[in-house]
Amino acid sequence: MGTQFRKIGTTVLAAAIAVALSAPMAFAQDASNGPGPAAVPSPFHINATFVPDAPGAPDALIFDQASQSSHHEGFGFGVLGGFLFKSLSQSPVDGEALTANTGKTIGLFFGGNRPGRVGVEAELMYNIRKGTQLNGDVLSIHSLEVPVLIRVNIGSQSLKGVLGYILVGPAFDIQLNDSLLSKSVTKNYKGLNVNAMFGGGIEITRFFIEAKEDIGLFSANTGNLFGASTIHTKTFDLLFGFRIN
């Protein structure tokens, strides 16, 4: 079952990357087309009309401001990455607890409804969580995490302004590879976990910083492993990002 979830996660990641790459290409092609039959409106389309000005004056290019705003702020996507603090926790066994190390994450986000007040944001994040036992053995958990979050925007709706936002929702954590003492222990860990995520951030023009709590609702492992009892993922995420659209 764990292997099937890992294959599904890899397929979802590939599809999401294809969507992210095709979106700006679609906009570029649409903007370069000359006059022709009316097309179905798209969030990446800019309507432009050339109208004559006063006699003797050059033609003026009139942009549909709503469409221009839609291009920048409609369906949003971008990149983000950062650090995972206190990434693993464990109940002590024989007096030995797992010390959480700082992990790393990188990925993409989609949606969020930047020009509105409430929206839905999805993310595809590649996480590396780590923990160290008292004897120095390092446990690493690599996973593909897919948060689906409600986003509440507070502040300016323009890309030139400052916006604060709140995020809350579930996240689906697909474990890809687990290692201890540089040896794979993937079979001792579950293929899928469900997390609760909440936090917020500040977005200034196209740059943003956000902080989130990411708490695994179930144990990450399937049973005892080298004296370990139940292991949970519980992280404080500090992320930095850039909005492409």
N, C-alpha and C positions, 0 to 999 in steps of 0.2 A: 504493500500500500504506500509506504514512504517513497519508493522509487517512482510510482505513478504520479504522486503529487509533485515530485521534483521535475519530471518531464513536462507536466502541465505548466509549472511555473516558468520553465525555460521557454516554452512556446508563447506564453503570455508576454514575457519580456521582449521576445523578438518581434511580436506583432505591435507592441506599443512603440518600440523604436522605429518601426517602419512608418507608423502614423505620424510620429514626431518629425521624421525626415521629409515625408511627402507633403506636409502642410505648408511649409514655406515655399516649396517648389510650385505648389498649386497657385499660391498667391502671385509669384513672379510671372508665371505663364499668363495668368488672367490679366495682370496689369499691362502686359506687352501686346495684347491683342488689339487690332484695329477695329473700326466700326464693323458691325455685322449683326446678325439676328439677335434678338433679345435673349439673354441667358437667364437661367434660374439664379436668383440672388444667392450669394455665398458669404460666409462671415469674413472671407479674405478679399472681397471685391471692393474696389474704390470706384464710385461713379464720378465721371468727369464730363463736363459739358462746355464746349467752346461757344461763347455768345459774343456778338459784336458789341463794342462799346460805342461811344459817341463817334460821329463821323471823323475820320482821320486818325482815330486812336487805335492801338493794336488790340487784337482780340484778347480777352481775359479768360483765364482758366479758372472755372468755378468748380470747387470740390464740394461734394456732399459731405458735410461735416459729420453727420451721423454715421455714414459708411466708413469714413476715415477713422472715427473713434472705434467703430466695430472691429476694424482691422487690428488695431492695437490692443483692444481691451475685451473682445468678445470671448472666443474660446482660447483660453490662455494655456501656455505650456512653457516649461523651462527646466533648468538643471539645478540641483541642490546637492549638498554634501556637508559632512562635518564629523562630529565626534559623538560617541556613545559612552557616557559615564556610568560607572557602576553597572556594567552590562550583564553580569551573572550573579545569582545568589544561590546559596545552598544551605540546607539544614546541616548542622555539625554532626559528624559521625566519629565516634571515639575521640572527641575533642578537637577534630580537625575540620575547619570550615574552609570554604572556597573564597579566596580573596578576588574581588572583581577588578579587572583591569580596564583601561580605557580602550574602547573599540572604535571602529571607523564605519562610515556609510557614505554611499554616493548613489545618485539616481535621477529620476525625472518626475515632474509633477504635471498634471493636466487639470483643466477646469478652474474652479474657484469663483467664477462670476465676478471678475475684477470691477466692472462698472456697476454692479448691483450691490444689494445689502446682504443677501443670503445666497449661497451657492454650494455646490458639491465639488470637492477636490479629491482626485485619486493620485496615488503615488506608486512608483515602482522603485524600490530601494534595495541595493545590495549591501547587506550588513555583515560585519565581522565582529563577533562578540568574543571576549576572552576572559578567562579566570585562571588564577594560580593557586595550587594547593600549597600547604606549608612545606612540603618537600621540594617545591620548585617546579613540579609538573604543571605544564600549561595546557589548558583545555581551550580549543577554538571551535566556535560554531559559525559556519557560513550559511546565510539564508537569503532568500528573496522575499521581501516583505511588501505587501500590497495593502496600504491603508485606504479606506474609503471614508472621507471625513466631511462633516457639515462645516462650512466656513461662513462665519459672520463678519462682514466688513464694517469697520468703523473709521470714518474720516473721508478724505478726498477721494472722489471716483476717477480723477484724472491721473494719467501716468506721470504727470509733472508734479503731483502732490505727494503728501505723506498719508499713508493708510495703515491703520492697525487692524488686526484680525484675530479671531478666536477659532480654534479647530477642536473638534471632538468627534469621535466615532471609533469603529472597530478596525483592526488590522489583521490580515491573514499572513502568517509567517511560515513560508515554505522552506524547510531546512534542506540545504544542498549538500553540505559536507561537514563532518564533525571529526576532530582529531585530538588525540591525547598522546603525549610523548612522541609527536610527529607520526603517529600511526592512526589510520582511519578507524573510528568507532561509530560510524554512521548507523550501523545496524542497532546500536544501543539507544538511538534517539528517534523521536517521532518525526514523521514526514511533514506534519502540519500542526501548527499551534494557532490559537486565536488570542489576540491581544486587545487591550483597551488603551486608547490613545487620546490625550487631550493636551492642549497648550495654546500658544498664540505666537504672534510675531509682528514685526513692523516692516513695511515695504516703502522704500523711498525711490521714486522713479522706477527703474527696473531691478533694483537691488533690494534684497531683503535678508533679515535675520530672524530666526524663530527658535523657540524652545518648547520641547514637548516631553511629557511623561509617557513612556511606552511600557505597559505592564502585561506580562504573559499571564493569561488566566489559568493555564494548565501547566503541568510540568513539561520540561523540554525532553527529558530522558524517559525511557521505558522501564527502568528498574535500576538496581544497584550496579555501579560501575567502579571498580577499584576502590571500594569503600565509600563511594558517594551515595547519598540518599537522593531525595527529590531535588532536582535542579530547576530553577526558574530563570527566565529572562526578565529583567527589570532594569530599564535604562532611562537616563535623562539625556535627551537628544539636544545637542546644540548645533544648529544647521545654518549654512549660508547659501544663498542662491541668487540666480539671475534669471529674469523673465525674458524669454525670447519673443513671445507674443502676448 
